[in-house]
């Protein structure tokens, strides 16, 4: 999540949908750094992958007019996104140099004993259930990473709480138009490059007919609303 009182925008970081790219571009224009869910404070209650419904509540507590901000997020082909989420959860990626050998071995064990993609997928629901894992079940990116875009952006009364949803696949053409809407200075200097740190095989190789249909039924809104197709 990123927001600016000066430029009146709120960006919601929908996990595994290009949010890292957008957050980095918006950093120079943002008023506050969001935190991990377990690090939030009453003074800074905003965590990295906060949903619009959560953010609106916090804005109202602080006396800020949520509706006065231009609110946007991103979406991604759900078949590809779920593969990316699965690999992010289970692939051992120890980046910090101070991690111990024991921690590295544990990461490797978790990878070797992970469920198959299909077994994992069939536990995942578009409202976030089933996407956590035993290591960090409260990590918001794991839970929100499995939300359908509709579940991510609506409130309990089914109101849509964002003004625009940008497809990851159209990020380089659509994001400059968003930056123009919110009147960011020097926006022509912002280079939009999608960052893909995964090195796994093509997402289509993870699926069979049954699992393709499972995603089709559970993420129907994403697929229909944004014209997604398997294998595109």
PyMOL commands that set and color helices and strands:
alter all, ss='L'
color gray80, all
select helices_A, chain A and resi 19-29+37-39+52-61+66-68+78-90+101-112+117-121+140-144+149-153+168-181+187-189+203-206+209-218+220-225
alter helices_A, ss='H'
color red, helices_A
select strands_A, chain A and resi 2-4+9-12+70-75+164-167
alter strands_A, ss='S'
color yellow, strands_A
deselect
rebuild
show_as cartoon
